[in-house]
Structures are given as structure tokens and as C-alpha cells.
């Protein structure tokens, strides 16, 4: 891993960048395989069948634009692939999954977020907003198309106020109501299921800090 961390313009701009590469040997994977030894006809096994290479670039920028307003952005590029992913199935046959894509490893990701804060009465108020992009990717290790994600954009926002040890927040999450998956599973090639992302959500949060 090689990187640079910098603070510029009297610390009003922070710029960090990283280039990295990771080589895996005997990478651990979890597979759902057919089985004649269980009532369900399938079993979950954790094995070390693969070697893989993951490399990428990450850039993070944070800037204080004017008093009370800060903006942060990051961009990531990821290139991940199996060099060798071979295992022996229950019947003794060799199965080669080397061509599969990594699960939950989109090629491109990016976020831009802003916070604006100011004094209000006896306390402090602030607004937050963020826009996040996640490129298309598979959520299951076997690249099941039923639980694959197209590219998605996630928008969150909040209105906040703190006075003393008390804080109030009104928030909205996944405001674009993206209908996507967070995890996907395939059961012995017979059926599949997935965990979904929470839909558009609004809420009110009250926090009190009792101190030490």
C-alpha cells in the first residue's frame, strides 16, 4: 500500500490518496453444497480453495468551504479477481469457479457529503446530506443473477440540534428508495434468497449524554 496524506490552504483542504494491492493464498470461502448426509440435502462448508488478487485506488477529499460548511468526497476503484478457485465436490469431481466475480465488490464507488452548522439559540444546529454511488455487483459468492445488484444511488439527510447534553435529529435514509440486496445466498444450486436493503426510511432520534 502506498499513499499520501496532505493538509493544504491553512488546513482548509485535506487530500488523501491510496494505491493498494493484496494477494491472497488459501483464501477462505463459504459454499453451500449438495449433501447426502443431511435431511435438507445440502450443507454449508467453509474451505480454503482459492488464491486471489485485489488492487485499487482510493481518493478522499475534505474541504471547509466557508464558516460552518464542510464538504467531503471520496472515490474508489477496485479490481478484484480469483487467480484460482478450485475445489472437490461431494462426488469427487473437480469444480473450477475461477471465472466468478468477487461478491459485494463493485468496481466503482463514490460519495459526496456536506454538513452545514451554526449557532442557534442556546445550542448548535446542523444539516447533513450525502449522495453515494455503488456500481453493479453480485451479492452471492456463486454470482447468482437473482440476487445481483445494478448500480445504485443512495441519498441520506438529517436535521440536527444539540443543546447541552441533549440532541435531536430528524433523518431520512435511502431517500431514492433503492430496491437492492445487501447479501445473497444460493442453496446447493436449488434455490436462492437474499437480505434486502431497508427502503426509504424517516425517523426522529433523541440522544441524551449522561457524561462520565
N, C-alpha and C positions, 0 to 999 in steps of 0.2 A: 504494500500500500504506500502510495506517495501522495502528499497533499500540501496545500498551502493554506494558512490562516492569516488574515490581514484585517487591520482596522485603519480606515482612511478618513480624511477630512475631519480631523479632531474627533475621531471615534463615532462619527455620524453614519458611517458606512462600514459594514462588516462583510467581508467576502471570503468564503471558504470553498475550496475545491479539492476533490479527492479522486484519484485513479487507483483502482484496486484489481487484484486478480487472486482467485482462490482455487487451489487444486485439491480435490477430494480423492482419497483412496478408501476403498471398502465403505462407501457411503451407505448409511443405514436408511432403509426404505420399509414402509409398511404396505403389505399387499393382502388383499382378500382373495383366497384361493379355494377352488373346489376341494372337498374332502369327503372321503368315505367313512371317516371315523367320528363324525358329529351328526347329531339329529337334524341340524339345519342344512347339512350338505355343503357347508363352507366353513372356512377357518381364517382367522387373521394371524398373519405371521410377520415378524419383524426380522429382516435379514440384512446382510451387508453385501449386496450383489454388485454395486456399481462404482465406477470412477467417473468424475465429472469435473468440469471447469466452469467457473463463474467469474466474469470480469465486467467491469463497468466504470461509469463516471458519475459523480455526484457534485452538484454545484449548489451552494446555499448563499443567499444574499439577504442581509437585513439592513434597512435604511431608516433613519429618523428624518422624515421629510420636513416637518415643521414641528413646533412645540406641541406635544401631545399626540402626534400622528406618527406611527411606525408601520412599515410595510416589510413583509418577509416573503421571499420566494425561493423555491428550490426546484431543481430539475434533475432527474435521474435517468440514466441509460443503462440497461442491463442485458448482457449477452450470456445466457446460461445454456449449457448442453451436456448431455451424457456422453462421455467418451466410450463407455462400455457399461451396459446394463443387461446382464445375462444371469438367469437362474434356472434351476431344475424343478419342473413341476411335479405334482403328486404321482404321475405315471412315469417319471424318469426322463421325460422329454426336455430338451433344452429350449428355453424361451428367450428370445432376444428382444428387449424393449429399448434398445439404444437410440432409436429414432424418436422417442417420445420427447415432448417439451416438458420442462420443469413445471410443476404445479405452482399456482399463486406467484408467478414470476413474470409480470408484464415487462415488455421491452422498454416502454416509456412511462414515466410517472412525473407529475409536476404539481406544485401547489403555489398559490399566491394568497396571502392573508394580510389583513390590515387591522390595526387597533387604533382607536382614537379615544383619548381620555382627557377629562377636565374636572376641575373642582366644581362641586355643585352643593350649595348649602353647607351643612356641616361635614359632608363626606366627599366621596370621589365617584364619578360616573365614567363608564367606558362602553364603547361599542366595538364589537368584533365581527368580522366577516371573512370567510375563506372559500376558495374555489379550488377543488382538487381534481386532477385528471388521472385516470388509471387506464392504461392500454389494455387491449384484449388479452385474455389469458385463460388457461384451464385451471379449474379448482381441484380436480381429482388427479391422482398420480397416473392413472391409465388414460388420461386425456379424453374422458367421456364427453361427447358433444352435448349431452343433455344438461350437464352442469357447467358448461363453458360460459364465460363472460365476454360480451362485446365490450368495446371501450366505453367508459362511463365518466360522468362528471358529477361530483358531489359538492353541494353548496351548503354551508352551515353559517349561522349568525346568532348573535346574542346581544342583549341589552343588560347592562350590569350597573349596580350601585352598591357601594360599601360605606358604612358609617360605623366607626368604632370596630367592634368585633362581629358585626352583623353584615351579611352580604346577601343581596337579592339578584337573581338572574332570570331573565325570560329568554328562552332559547328556541331555535328551530334547527333541526338536523335533517340532512338529506332532503333539502327543500325542492330539489328537482325530482324527487320520488323515484330514484333509480331502482329498478327491479332486478337485482343481481344476487349472486351467491357469494358466500364467504368461504365455505368448504364444500367439497363434493366427494362422494364415495361411490364405488361400484362394488356390488356384492357378487363375487365369483362369476362375473360375466352374465348374471341372470337378471338383475335389476339394479337400479341406482337411486340415490337420494342425496339431498343437499341441504345445507343450512342457508337460509336467505338473509339478506341484509335487512335491517329494520327499515320500514317505509318512512315516508315523511312524518316527522315527529315534532310536536311542540311541547314545551313544558315550562314549569316555574320551579326554581330551586332556591331554597333558603338555607344559608350556612351560618352557623354561629361558632366562633372560635373561642373555646374556653381557656385558651392560653396554657401555660406550663402548670 
